[in-house]
Amino acid sequence: MTATAEMARQLPEGFEELEPFVAYWAGESTADRMAARCEADMDDIQAFYDAMIARGEDAMRLIGEHPLHDLPADVATLTRLLLALAQASIAVELHGQPRAPDVPYPNSMRMVRSTAPFG
């Protein structure tokens, strides 16, 4: 792999097919990832969900090889995508739409503190 391709890669080797989802879904915080779900349309959520479900076990195995508070940058990005899968699964498996039925968005609930390093 060339140095340019290496710099452009945001995910670990073997997870290249998930790169198109990084910019939108790999939010730094739980609030960012929830907003991504709430603001996406169901076709985009379903595409992300399907791609991540297919690679979820592989991702968890790779993430588990590293200490949580000392993840390489590409593995940390993969971790954020896996956390975003939890958000997408709410839309796909529970609500059948991006947001909870009959709940206004944006709502008045704001997360002001969460757990590190991915909260």
N, C-alpha and C positions, 0 to 999 in steps of 0.2 A: 504494500500500500504506500502511496506517495505521501510526503509530508503534508501536502495540501489536503488530500483526502482524510488523513489522520486528524488534522485540525478541524475539519468540517464535521467529523463524526461526533455525535453527542451521546451515543449509546454503545455498550460493549459490543465487541465483535460477535456476530451471530444474531444480533437483534436489529439489523439494518432495516428490516421491513417495518419497524415501528417508528423510524425516524420522522415520517410525515406527521405523526401525532404529537411530537415533542413541543413544538411552538405553542400549540393550543392547550394541551392537556397537562403538561408537566409543571403546573403551578407550584410556587414555593411554599404555599400554606394551604391548610384545609379550606379556608375561606376562598382562596383563589380557585381551587379545584371544584368547589361547590358552585361557584359562580360560572365556571366553564360549563358544567352540566346544565345549570339553569338557563344559560343563554344559548345553548346549542340546539339545533333541531334534531329530531329523533333519527333521521337518516345518518347524521354525523355521529351521534351517540352510539347507534347500533354498529356502525363500521368500526369505531374505536373499541367497543365492547367485544366484538367478534375477534378482532386482531389480538387483543390482550388476553382473552380467555384462551386462545390457541397457544399463547406463549407464557401464560401466568405461572405454571409450575416450573418451567425453565428459569423464569425470572426470579422466583422465590428461592430456588436452589442456588443460583449465582449470588444473589444478595446475601444469603445465609453464610456464604464463604468469607464474609468481611465483617469487621466490627461495625456496628451501626453508627457510631460517632466518628468513624474514620473511613468512610466509603470513598473510593475513587470517584471523581466527578461523573464519569459515565455511568457508574453503578448507582450513584445518587439520583441521576436523572431517570434511570430505569425504575428506581424505587418510587419516585414521584409519579411515574406513569402507572405503576401498580396501585398506588394509593388512589389515583384518579379512577382506576377501574372500580374501586368501591363506590365512588360517586356514580359512575355510569351504570353500574348494576342496579342502583336504586331506581333509575329511570326505566331500565329495560325490564327488570324482574318484578318490580313492585308497582310503580306508578303507571307505566305504559306511556309516559310523557316526561318531558324534561323536569317539570316541577310537580310538587305534590298537588293533587286536585284541590281546588277551592282555597288555595293559599296564595295571597298576593305576593308578587315579586317585583322589585326587591322587598323583602320583609324587614321588620324592625329589629330582628335578632342580629347582633354583631358579635363576632368572636374577637375578643381583645387580647386573649392570651391562650396559648395552647402548648402542647408538648413539643420539645425539641427532638430531633433537628428538623422534622418535616411537618410540624403542626402549623 
